Amino acid sequence: MSDFEALTALQLAELVRSRAVSPVEVVQNSLDRIERLNPAVNAFVTVCADQALAAAKEAEQAVLSGAELGPLHGVPIGVKDLDPVAGVRVTRGSKIFAEEVAQDTILCVERLTDAGAIVVGKTNTPEFGFKATTDSALLGPASTPFNLAMNAGGSSGGSAAAVATGMVPLAQGSDAGGSLRVPGAFCGVFTMMTTFGRVAVPARPNAFRRLNPMVCYAPLARTVDDAVLGLDLMSGPHPRDPYSFPVGEPLAAALSPSLAGMRIAYTPDLGGYPVEPEVEALVRAALPALEEAGAEIVEVDFRLPLPAAELTRMWRRYLSMAHAESAEISLRQGIDLLGEQGRVVDPGYLESVRTGAALSAVDFRLGDLVRTQVLDAFEDLFDGYDLIVSPVNCVAGIPNDTTRTTVGPRQVNGQDTDPFVGWSMTSPYNLIGSPAATVPVGRAANGVPVGMQLAARRHHDAAVVRGAAACQHHLDWQHLYQEFDPALTAR
């Protein structure tokens, strides 16, 4: 058997357990597919073939010896290059760290490898993961495989493109304002930001790994089942992450094609975002699938407590403070991002650092008053509904030739918008810590997939999983992966 890329992580693991295939075959097939397709999409930026094959040989011996096997035994995965894997280069998309080799492995990935997964490489990310497109002076752009002229989205764009193309069935990413859901939507894959704290991330004395109450780590996959398996493995508390909590019943228990008894609120603009008509039409066309699954759908006139553009600016202030904190920690470690060393850093990132450094602690905390108003507005809606559904992104893709400079459009549907991330409807859920997912609902005229966002109130992650599983069953999006850009499939 050679077409491993068409199989899910669950299917591959079962084939390995049954000795129908060898972990070495599976990993080699992944490496071969990366070699063939990656030059076009630039999903992987470091491939650790020798390390991966050595791990695959160990995995093969475990199978032959009758050892107890984990649920992902022998399954190849990708890891976002923002996060460390011991012994593998970790650039963070920056020329400053172009040759750095990680000394440890981030906990969420360690939990996957403990379950038998094998890391085959690191995936593309913008410098320090700071924007919603994947492009950097060091690594270049990652493309969605459905239109190679269009960006994969960010900042987990490499992981999304790697999964969409079948280079790996599962890849790790992170999300502080949409960095999982934005590329998940543009690449036609499923991913989910969980309730903050479900996936523990112990702090480390490193500028880019610290406690941040807006960041979530999760897998991306072609199927809800694969991603949920990965999430269940990643989840759970850790004594060195005070925000983490016991998770109770696995999310896999919520995998069901039925939404009987669920009430879903549909808001076409999530309370005030400008949305391209083509995007909204594709999401609206998917609503009958939710009704077919048994849900009651109600279109609501939801309004944000402040204009969407102001909400984006407020979220950017939180991001700027995190960047300023990173810069200060870096300085204490001998890296002056605002000095001579910063000449090779993305000017947009440095601007964010300066903005955050100029904010007073009082001004920053006063933003929490508005953040509370946003929380209350969503909670009022959740009082009557199990899920809130909207588009993920306002646009049908971002061209690669704009991602290094302006990032995104300055206008959407005739309205001014923040080019940094005002064209995405993801960041409000980071501000309030609610779980939110993206599921593919179709493709725009330019070939780029469009995603539907499903969100629930905090600790109701199972409701999101249930909604996504029903979408997968009733929309059947697996045919997407036979319709890539001809320039990619011709390789």
HELIX and SHEET records of a PDB file:
HELIX    1   1 PHE A    4  ALA A    6  5                                   3    
HELIX    2   2 ALA A    9  ARG A   17  1                                   9    
HELIX    3   3 PRO A   23  VAL A   41  1                                  19    
HELIX    4   4 ALA A   49  LEU A   64  1                                  16    
HELIX    5   5 LYS A   95  PHE A   97  5                                   3    
HELIX    6   6 LEU A  107  ASP A  114  1                                   8    
HELIX    7   7 GLU A  127  GLY A  129  5                                   3    
HELIX    8   8 GLY A  157  ALA A  164  1                                   8    
HELIX    9   9 ARG A  181  PHE A  186  1                                   6    
HELIX   10  10 VAL A  224  MET A  234  1                                  11    
HELIX   11  11 LEU A  251  ALA A  254  5                                   4    
HELIX   12  12 PRO A  277  GLU A  292  1                                  16    
HELIX   13  13 ALA A  308  ARG A  332  1                                  25    
HELIX   14  14 GLU A  340  VAL A  344  5                                   5    
HELIX   15  15 PRO A  347  ALA A  358  1                                  12    
HELIX   16  16 ALA A  361  PHE A  382  1                                  22    
HELIX   17  17 ASN A  400  THR A  402  5                                   3    
HELIX   18  18 SER A  427  ILE A  432  1                                   6    
HELIX   19  19 ASP A  461  LEU A  475  1                                  15    
HELIX   20  20 TRP A  477  GLN A  482  5                                   6    
HELIX   21  21 PRO A  486  THR A  489  1                                   4    
SHEET    1   A11 PHE A  44  VAL A  47  0                                        
SHEET    2   A11 ILE A 118  THR A 123 -1                                        
SHEET    3   A11 PRO A  76  LYS A  80  1                                        
SHEET    4   A11 LEU A 170  ASP A 175  1                                        
SHEET    5   A11 CYS A 216  ALA A 221 -1                                        
SHEET    6   A11 PHE A 190  MET A 193 -1                                        
SHEET    7   A11 ALA A 436  ARG A 443 -1                                        
SHEET    8   A11 PRO A 449  ALA A 455 -1                                        
SHEET    9   A11 LEU A 387  PRO A 391 -1                                        
SHEET   10   A11 ARG A 263  TYR A 266  1                                        
SHEET   11   A11 GLU A 296  GLU A 299  1                                        
SHEET    1   B 2 SER A 143  THR A 144  0                                        
SHEET    2   B 2 ASN A 147  ASN A 151 -1                                        
SHEET    1   C 2 GLN A 411  VAL A 412  0                                        
SHEET    2   C 2 GLN A 415  ASP A 416 -1                                        
END                                                                             
